[in-house]
């Protein structure tokens, strides 16, 4: 088994004697999926929740290998054209047959105004209908990882979207909503029966699902519970069956309880800090008339002032892996050779700031979510305390992800924390989305929210995208990461560990991408009232 497969391997709880009766599983997360529109926010929790009701052309197996879904097979008919054969006799939840027209519509919708998933389709030049059950997707250049890129791009019903005035995605930056925000009509294994934003969402098993549902779950109730102590208490008392994430300080206590345990595994997500490197003057800073983050010495000072070992030890309680790269082990292109951080050096950081013209530091606002990543608020507090040692005053603006994401996606920020999981399990995904010069028209660099830009790196990213020579491609990825690291383009922090609290009555599969498919869940014993 290769390194990628080992690290992406699943942690499976095996439960014997599962009953086949009607079963309900109650799941709690620290935040809610912000919308049922699968094209409105390219955020993993939302995609994980929504893709229980929707399917994509391709999917992932339990070991993260690529699998057929609404496409039964695919092949290249030329270096830039992929033929996808579509599954027959599939129906949307409202009974409408799935056809090639829905694929054309969904890809166009994902590329259109308001979409937050443009990066998944920005390399597509044209989608052509071959017949009702086949499409040709032409890319702008050779793009060998297209089937991987499409594995979480939900296919929606053209007819339903048009009838419900949901032809365009919800734009989270503007707060616009439509029918697709609150209702779902996919082809997936579960249907949405009830949606109360920030209260609960109820899913029921789709009796006409085209594929196999391994689990016995008939109903899933997804509830956001922001308070970590409340989530833990609810799990240990049996009020909920699954919770995510488990605070690292509570793992031992849950494992010592008679009713629940914690499933821990590596995650492909990298947590990092970004800085506005485009504006001539920062929006939220005490420095007027210039932008300190345009100076590499300032970026390096911030990097070397952060005591990542202390964050790992005290904030993450060991449940993190400090990183020097924007991707971690298990992502194609990661190498241990490059994954070596600059040393923690407070005095060196002070000198760098002084050399850059800030001997007394400066003041800047840092935007941070407090309910999205593991201990995100505490991480930001620790970073602020670290930077205070070199004279930098951080005004910490921590808030719920419901208001945080719309703000930073508008690039209304000077300094921010973000996490990223490459859903293609390939470095090109992170390079293209996070490190490429932003272009709002094409979707390039869509999540490069500080607008870091290096044309040489952009050129390499384009070549990496189209290369079919594995050795050449790996060499270019290595060079791209070297350029980004030399520029101090971002401040990588760590890869967090997954920690799911699970009732001992529940069997599930934990994937390293932190997706939680309901179709792989089972519960034993009598159904709860």
C-alpha positions as CSV (number, residue, x, y, z in Angstrom):
1,X,0.0,0.0,0.0
2,X,1.5,3.4,-1.0
3,X,1.9,6.3,1.4
4,X,-1.1,8.2,0.0
5,X,-3.3,5.2,0.5
6,X,-2.0,4.5,4.0
7,X,-2.7,8.0,5.1
8,X,-6.0,8.2,3.4
9,X,-7.0,4.8,4.7
10,X,-10.3,4.7,6.6
11,X,-10.8,4.1,10.3
12,X,-13.8,1.8,10.4
13,X,-15.8,0.8,13.5
14,X,-17.0,-2.7,13.2
15,X,-20.2,-3.6,14.9
16,X,-21.7,-7.0,14.7
17,X,-25.4,-8.0,14.6
18,X,-26.7,-4.8,13.1
19,X,-30.5,-4.7,12.9
20,X,-32.3,-4.0,9.6
21,X,-35.1,-2.1,11.2
22,X,-35.8,1.6,10.8
23,X,-33.0,3.5,12.4
24,X,-32.2,7.1,13.2
25,X,-28.8,8.6,13.7
26,X,-28.4,12.0,15.3
27,X,-25.3,14.0,14.2
28,X,-24.0,17.2,15.8
29,X,-21.3,19.5,14.4
30,X,-20.0,22.8,15.8
31,X,-21.5,24.6,12.8
32,X,-24.2,24.1,10.2
33,X,-24.1,23.7,6.5
34,X,-24.7,27.3,5.4
35,X,-26.9,26.3,2.5
36,X,-28.4,23.2,0.7
37,X,-27.2,24.8,-2.6
38,X,-24.1,22.6,-3.4
39,X,-22.6,25.3,-5.7
40,X,-22.9,28.2,-3.3
41,X,-20.0,27.6,-1.0
42,X,-16.9,25.5,-1.6
43,X,-16.6,24.6,2.1
44,X,-16.1,21.0,3.1
45,X,-18.7,20.8,5.8
46,X,-21.4,22.1,3.4
47,X,-20.3,19.8,0.6
48,X,-20.2,16.8,3.0
49,X,-23.7,17.5,4.2
50,X,-25.2,18.4,0.8
51,X,-23.6,15.5,-1.1
52,X,-25.7,13.1,0.8
53,X,-28.6,14.4,-1.2
54,X,-26.7,15.0,-4.5
55,X,-24.4,12.9,-6.6
56,X,-21.5,13.9,-8.8
57,X,-20.3,12.3,-12.0
58,X,-17.5,10.6,-10.1
59,X,-17.2,9.6,-6.4
60,X,-14.7,8.3,-3.8
61,X,-14.5,4.9,-2.3
62,X,-13.8,4.4,1.4
63,X,-10.1,4.4,0.7
64,X,-10.5,7.7,-1.3
65,X,-9.8,5.9,-4.7
66,X,-11.9,7.3,-7.6
67,X,-15.2,5.5,-8.2
68,X,-18.1,5.8,-10.8
69,X,-21.2,7.6,-9.8
70,X,-23.6,9.3,-12.2
71,X,-20.9,8.5,-14.8
72,X,-20.3,4.8,-15.2
73,X,-17.1,5.2,-17.2
74,X,-14.9,7.8,-18.8
75,X,-12.1,8.0,-21.3
76,X,-10.1,10.5,-23.3
77,X,-11.0,10.6,-27.0
78,X,-8.3,13.3,-27.5
79,X,-5.8,15.0,-25.3
80,X,-8.4,17.7,-24.4
81,X,-11.7,15.8,-24.7
82,X,-13.2,13.4,-22.1
83,X,-16.2,11.1,-22.9
84,X,-18.4,10.4,-19.9
85,X,-20.9,7.6,-20.2
86,X,-23.9,8.4,-17.9
87,X,-25.8,6.1,-15.7
88,X,-29.2,5.1,-17.1
89,X,-32.5,4.8,-15.2
90,X,-31.6,7.3,-12.5
91,X,-34.2,9.7,-11.2
92,X,-34.0,12.9,-9.1
93,X,-35.9,12.9,-5.9
94,X,-39.0,14.4,-7.5
95,X,-39.1,11.6,-10.1
96,X,-37.5,13.5,-13.0
97,X,-35.2,11.3,-15.1
98,X,-31.5,12.2,-15.0
99,X,-30.0,13.0,-18.5
100,X,-27.1,14.6,-20.2
101,X,-29.0,17.9,-20.1
102,X,-28.6,18.0,-16.3
103,X,-24.9,17.6,-16.6
104,X,-24.6,20.5,-19.1
105,X,-26.8,22.7,-16.9
106,X,-24.9,21.9,-13.7
107,X,-21.5,22.6,-15.1
108,X,-22.7,25.9,-16.6
109,X,-24.4,26.7,-13.3
110,X,-21.1,26.0,-11.4
111,X,-19.2,28.3,-13.7
112,X,-21.8,31.1,-13.5
113,X,-22.4,34.2,-11.4
114,X,-22.7,33.5,-7.7
115,X,-21.0,30.2,-7.8
116,X,-18.3,29.5,-5.3
117,X,-17.1,26.3,-7.0
118,X,-15.9,27.9,-10.2
119,X,-12.4,26.6,-9.6
120,X,-13.7,23.0,-10.2
121,X,-14.8,23.9,-13.7
122,X,-12.6,26.8,-14.8
123,X,-10.5,24.5,-17.0
124,X,-13.5,23.3,-19.0
125,X,-13.9,24.9,-22.4
126,X,-17.2,23.3,-23.5
127,X,-19.6,20.5,-22.5
128,X,-21.3,18.8,-25.4
129,X,-24.3,16.4,-25.4
130,X,-23.5,13.2,-27.3
131,X,-26.9,11.7,-26.5
132,X,-29.2,11.5,-23.4
133,X,-26.6,9.3,-21.6
134,X,-23.2,10.6,-22.8
135,X,-21.4,13.9,-22.7
136,X,-18.1,15.1,-24.1
137,X,-16.2,17.6,-21.8
138,X,-13.6,19.6,-23.7
139,X,-10.9,21.2,-21.6
140,X,-8.9,24.3,-22.4
141,X,-5.7,22.2,-22.5
142,X,-4.7,18.7,-21.5
143,X,-6.2,18.1,-18.0
144,X,-5.5,14.5,-16.9
145,X,-7.1,15.0,-13.4
146,X,-10.5,16.1,-14.6
147,X,-12.4,13.0,-13.3
148,X,-10.8,13.7,-9.9
149,X,-11.8,17.3,-9.9
150,X,-15.4,16.4,-10.7
151,X,-15.8,14.0,-7.8
152,X,-17.6,16.6,-5.5
153,X,-19.3,18.7,-8.2
154,X,-23.0,18.1,-7.5
155,X,-25.3,17.5,-10.5
156,X,-28.6,19.3,-10.2
157,X,-31.9,18.9,-12.0
158,X,-32.2,21.5,-14.8
159,X,-36.0,21.2,-14.8
160,X,-36.3,21.6,-11.0
161,X,-33.9,24.6,-10.9
162,X,-35.7,26.4,-13.7
163,X,-39.1,25.7,-12.2
164,X,-37.9,27.0,-8.8
165,X,-36.0,30.0,-10.1
166,X,-32.8,28.6,-8.9
167,X,-30.9,28.7,-12.2
168,X,-28.0,30.5,-10.5
169,X,-26.3,29.6,-7.2
170,X,-26.7,31.5,-4.0
171,X,-23.9,34.1,-3.7
172,X,-22.7,33.8,-0.1
173,X,-20.8,37.0,-0.4
174,X,-24.0,38.9,-1.0
175,X,-26.4,36.9,1.3
176,X,-28.8,36.2,-1.6
177,X,-30.9,33.1,-1.1
178,X,-33.2,31.1,-3.4
179,X,-35.2,27.8,-3.3
180,X,-32.0,25.7,-3.6
181,X,-30.8,27.3,-0.3
182,X,-33.5,25.5,1.7
183,X,-34.6,22.5,-0.5
184,X,-32.7,19.8,-2.3
185,X,-33.6,17.7,-5.3
186,X,-30.7,15.5,-6.1
187,X,-30.2,11.9,-7.1
188,X,-28.4,11.0,-3.9
189,X,-29.0,8.2,-1.3
190,X,-30.8,10.6,1.1
191,X,-33.6,13.1,0.6
192,X,-34.1,16.3,2.7
193,X,-37.3,16.1,4.6
194,X,-36.9,19.2,6.8
195,X,-34.5,22.2,6.8
196,X,-34.3,24.7,9.6
197,X,-31.1,26.7,9.2
198,X,-28.9,26.7,12.3
199,X,-31.4,24.4,14.0
200,X,-31.6,21.1,12.3
201,X,-31.8,19.3,8.9
202,X,-33.5,16.0,8.6
203,X,-32.6,13.5,5.9
204,X,-34.5,10.3,5.1
205,X,-33.3,7.3,3.0
206,X,-34.0,7.5,-0.7
207,X,-36.1,4.4,-1.5
208,X,-35.4,4.8,-5.2
209,X,-31.7,5.3,-5.0
210,X,-29.8,3.8,-8.0
211,X,-26.8,2.6,-6.0
212,X,-26.0,0.5,-3.0
213,X,-26.5,1.8,0.5
214,X,-24.3,-0.2,2.9
215,X,-25.8,1.1,6.1
216,X,-29.2,0.5,7.7
217,X,-29.9,4.1,8.6
218,X,-33.3,5.3,7.6
219,X,-33.2,8.9,9.0
220,X,-30.4,11.3,9.9
221,X,-30.9,14.4,12.0
222,X,-28.1,16.9,11.6
223,X,-27.9,19.5,14.3
224,X,-25.4,22.3,14.9
225,X,-24.3,22.6,18.5
226,X,-21.8,25.4,18.8
227,X,-20.8,24.8,22.4
228,X,-18.2,22.0,22.6
229,X,-19.0,21.1,26.2
230,X,-22.7,20.7,25.3
231,X,-21.8,18.5,22.3
232,X,-19.7,16.2,24.4
233,X,-22.3,16.0,27.1
234,X,-25.0,15.2,24.5
235,X,-22.8,12.4,23.1
236,X,-22.0,10.8,26.5
237,X,-25.7,11.0,27.6
238,X,-26.9,9.4,24.3
239,X,-28.8,12.4,23.1
240,X,-26.7,12.4,19.9
241,X,-24.9,9.5,18.3
242,X,-22.1,11.2,16.4
243,X,-20.3,14.5,17.0
244,X,-17.6,16.3,15.1
245,X,-15.1,17.7,16.0
246,X,-14.2,16.4,19.5
247,X,-12.2,18.9,21.5
248,X,-8.8,17.4,21.9
249,X,-9.0,17.9,25.6
250,X,-12.1,15.6,25.8
251,X,-10.8,12.6,23.8
252,X,-9.6,10.7,26.9
253,X,-12.8,11.4,28.8
254,X,-15.1,10.2,26.0
255,X,-12.9,7.1,25.4
256,X,-13.3,6.3,29.1
257,X,-17.1,6.4,29.0
258,X,-19.2,3.3,28.6
259,X,-21.3,4.5,25.7
260,X,-19.0,6.3,23.3
261,X,-15.6,6.4,21.8
262,X,-13.4,8.7,19.6
263,X,-12.4,7.8,16.1
264,X,-9.1,9.5,15.4
265,X,-7.3,9.6,12.1
266,X,-5.1,11.8,9.9
267,X,-6.8,14.6,7.9
268,X,-5.7,16.0,4.6
269,X,-6.6,19.6,5.6
270,X,-3.9,22.2,6.1
271,X,-4.5,25.2,8.4
272,X,-2.7,28.3,7.3
273,X,-2.6,32.1,7.6
274,X,-3.0,34.5,4.6
275,X,-2.1,38.1,4.3
276,X,-3.3,40.9,1.9
277,X,-0.4,41.4,-0.4
278,X,-2.2,43.4,-3.1
279,X,-3.6,46.7,-1.6
280,X,-1.2,49.6,-1.4
281,X,-2.7,50.2,2.1
282,X,-4.2,47.6,4.3
283,X,-7.9,47.9,5.1
284,X,-7.4,47.1,8.8
285,X,-4.0,48.3,10.1
286,X,-2.4,51.1,12.0
287,X,0.1,51.5,9.1
288,X,-1.1,54.2,6.7
289,X,0.1,54.8,3.2
290,X,1.7,51.4,2.6
291,X,1.2,47.7,3.0
292,X,3.7,46.0,5.4
293,X,2.7,42.5,4.0
294,X,4.2,43.5,0.6
295,X,7.6,43.2,2.2
296,X,8.9,39.6,2.4
297,X,10.8,40.5,5.6
298,X,7.5,41.2,7.4
299,X,5.9,38.0,6.2
300,X,9.0,36.1,7.3
301,X,9.0,37.8,10.7
302,X,5.4,36.8,11.3
303,X,6.3,33.2,10.2
304,X,9.3,32.9,12.6
305,X,7.5,34.6,15.5
306,X,4.8,31.8,15.6
307,X,5.7,29.1,18.1
308,X,4.1,26.2,16.2
309,X,5.4,23.6,18.7
310,X,3.7,25.4,21.6
311,X,0.4,25.5,19.6
312,X,0.7,21.8,18.9
313,X,1.4,21.0,22.5
314,X,-1.0,23.4,24.4
315,X,-3.8,24.2,21.9
316,X,-4.0,21.1,19.9
317,X,-2.9,18.7,22.7
318,X,-0.7,16.8,20.2
319,X,-3.5,16.4,17.6
320,X,-1.8,18.3,14.8
321,X,1.2,18.0,12.6
322,X,3.2,21.2,12.1
323,X,3.8,21.8,8.4
324,X,6.0,24.0,6.1
325,X,3.8,23.2,3.0
326,X,0.3,24.1,2.0
327,X,-0.4,20.3,1.6
328,X,0.3,17.4,3.8
329,X,1.2,13.7,3.6
330,X,-1.3,11.8,1.5
331,X,-1.6,14.6,-1.1
332,X,0.2,13.8,-4.4
333,X,3.3,16.1,-4.6
334,X,4.0,16.4,-0.9
335,X,7.6,15.5,0.1
336,X,9.2,15.2,3.5
337,X,12.3,16.9,2.0
338,X,10.4,20.2,1.5
339,X,8.3,20.0,4.6
340,X,10.7,21.7,6.9
341,X,9.7,24.9,8.7
342,X,11.8,27.9,9.2
343,X,13.0,28.0,12.8
344,X,11.0,29.7,15.6
345,X,13.1,32.8,16.3
346,X,11.7,35.7,18.1
347,X,14.9,37.8,18.0
348,X,15.4,37.1,14.4
349,X,11.8,38.1,13.7
350,X,12.3,41.4,15.6
351,X,15.3,42.1,13.4
352,X,13.4,41.4,10.2
353,X,10.7,43.8,11.3
354,X,13.2,46.5,12.1
355,X,15.0,46.0,8.8
356,X,11.7,46.4,7.1
357,X,11.1,49.7,8.8
358,X,8.9,48.5,11.7
359,X,11.2,48.4,14.8
360,X,8.2,48.8,17.1
361,X,5.9,46.6,15.2
362,X,2.5,47.7,14.0
363,X,-1.2,47.1,14.5
364,X,-3.4,44.9,12.3
365,X,-6.7,43.1,12.5
366,X,-6.8,39.3,12.2
367,X,-10.0,37.6,11.0
368,X,-10.7,34.1,12.3
369,X,-13.6,31.7,12.5
370,X,-14.4,30.3,16.0
371,X,-16.6,27.3,14.9
372,X,-15.1,25.8,11.8
373,X,-11.7,24.1,12.4
374,X,-10.4,22.3,15.5
375,X,-9.7,25.0,18.2
376,X,-9.6,27.7,15.5
377,X,-10.3,30.5,17.9
378,X,-7.6,29.3,20.4
379,X,-5.1,29.0,17.5
380,X,-5.7,32.6,16.6
381,X,-5.4,33.7,20.2
382,X,-2.0,31.9,20.4
383,X,-0.8,33.5,17.1
384,X,-1.8,36.9,18.5
385,X,0.1,36.3,21.7
386,X,3.2,35.1,19.7
387,X,3.1,38.2,17.5
388,X,2.8,40.5,20.5
389,X,6.4,39.4,21.4
390,X,7.7,41.1,18.3
391,X,5.7,44.3,18.8
392,X,2.8,43.4,16.5
393,X,-0.6,44.2,18.1
394,X,-3.3,41.9,16.7
395,X,-6.9,43.0,16.9
396,X,-8.5,39.6,16.8
397,X,-11.9,39.5,15.1
398,X,-13.2,36.0,15.7
399,X,-16.7,35.1,14.6
400,X,-19.0,32.3,13.5
401,X,-18.4,30.9,10.1
402,X,-21.8,32.1,8.9
403,X,-20.5,35.7,8.9
404,X,-16.8,34.9,8.6
405,X,-16.8,33.2,5.2
406,X,-18.8,35.9,3.4
407,X,-16.5,38.5,4.7
408,X,-13.2,36.9,3.7
409,X,-14.5,35.6,0.4
410,X,-15.1,39.2,-0.5
411,X,-11.4,39.7,0.4
412,X,-12.5,42.2,3.0
413,X,-9.6,41.2,5.2
414,X,-5.9,42.1,5.9
415,X,-4.9,38.9,7.8
416,X,-6.9,35.7,8.1
417,X,-6.9,32.0,9.0
418,X,-8.2,29.4,6.6
419,X,-8.1,25.6,6.2
420,X,-7.9,23.7,2.9
421,X,-8.4,20.1,1.9
422,X,-7.4,19.3,-1.7
423,X,-10.5,17.3,-2.9
424,X,-8.5,15.9,-5.8
425,X,-5.8,14.6,-3.4
426,X,-3.3,16.3,-5.7
427,X,-1.1,19.4,-5.1
428,X,-2.4,21.1,-8.2
429,X,-5.7,21.7,-6.4
430,X,-4.1,23.7,-3.6
431,X,-1.7,25.5,-6.0
432,X,-4.5,26.6,-8.3
433,X,-7.0,27.6,-5.7
434,X,-4.7,29.1,-3.0
435,X,-1.5,30.2,-4.6
436,X,-2.3,31.3,-8.2
437,X,-2.8,35.0,-9.0
438,X,-6.6,35.6,-8.5
439,X,-8.7,36.1,-11.6
440,X,-12.4,36.5,-10.8
441,X,-13.4,35.9,-14.4
442,X,-11.7,32.5,-14.8
443,X,-11.9,31.4,-11.1
444,X,-8.1,31.0,-11.0
445,X,-6.8,31.6,-7.4
446,X,-10.4,31.8,-6.2
447,X,-9.4,31.2,-2.6
448,X,-6.1,33.2,-2.7
449,X,-7.8,35.7,-0.5
450,X,-4.7,37.8,0.1
451,X,-3.9,38.0,-3.6
452,X,-0.4,36.6,-3.3
453,X,1.0,36.6,-6.9
454,X,4.1,35.3,-8.7
455,X,3.8,35.0,-12.5
456,X,6.6,32.3,-12.6
457,X,4.5,30.2,-10.2
458,X,1.4,30.8,-12.3
459,X,3.2,29.5,-15.4
460,X,4.3,26.4,-13.5
461,X,0.7,25.7,-12.2
462,X,-0.5,25.8,-15.8
463,X,2.1,23.3,-16.9
464,X,1.4,21.1,-13.9
465,X,-2.3,21.0,-14.9
466,X,-1.7,19.7,-18.4
467,X,1.4,17.5,-17.9
468,X,0.9,13.8,-18.4
469,X,4.5,12.9,-17.6
470,X,4.5,11.8,-13.9
471,X,8.2,12.5,-13.2
472,X,8.1,15.9,-15.0
473,X,4.9,16.8,-13.2
474,X,6.4,16.0,-9.7
475,X,9.5,18.0,-10.5
476,X,7.3,21.0,-11.4
477,X,5.2,20.7,-8.3
478,X,8.4,20.6,-6.2
479,X,9.6,23.8,-8.0
480,X,6.3,25.5,-7.4
481,X,6.4,24.8,-3.7
482,X,10.0,26.1,-3.6
483,X,8.9,29.4,-5.2
484,X,6.0,29.8,-2.8
485,X,8.1,28.9,0.2
486,X,10.9,31.3,-0.8
487,X,8.3,34.1,-1.2
488,X,6.6,33.3,2.1
489,X,3.4,33.5,0.2
490,X,1.4,32.2,3.1
491,X,2.1,31.1,6.7
492,X,1.3,27.3,6.9
493,X,0.6,26.1,10.4
494,X,-0.4,22.5,10.6
495,X,-2.5,19.6,9.5
496,X,-5.2,18.9,12.1
497,X,-6.2,15.4,13.1
498,X,-9.7,14.1,12.7
499,X,-11.6,13.3,15.9
500,X,-15.2,12.1,15.7
501,X,-17.1,11.1,18.8
502,X,-19.2,8.0,18.0
503,X,-21.7,6.0,20.0
504,X,-20.6,2.4,20.5
505,X,-23.9,1.5,18.8
506,X,-22.9,3.1,15.6
507,X,-20.8,1.8,12.7
508,X,-19.4,4.3,10.3
509,X,-16.4,5.1,8.0
510,X,-14.0,8.0,8.6
511,X,-12.3,9.2,5.5
512,X,-9.2,11.4,5.6
513,X,-11.0,14.1,3.7
514,X,-13.5,14.5,6.5
515,X,-16.5,13.7,4.4
516,X,-19.2,11.8,6.3
517,X,-21.4,9.8,3.9
518,X,-24.6,8.7,5.6
519,X,-24.9,5.7,3.3
520,X,-22.0,4.0,5.2
521,X,-23.6,4.4,8.6
522,X,-25.4,1.7,10.6
523,X,-26.9,1.5,14.1
524,X,-27.7,-1.5,16.2
525,X,-30.5,-2.1,18.7
526,X,-34.1,-0.8,18.7
527,X,-34.8,2.5,16.9
528,X,-34.9,5.5,19.2
529,X,-38.3,7.2,19.7
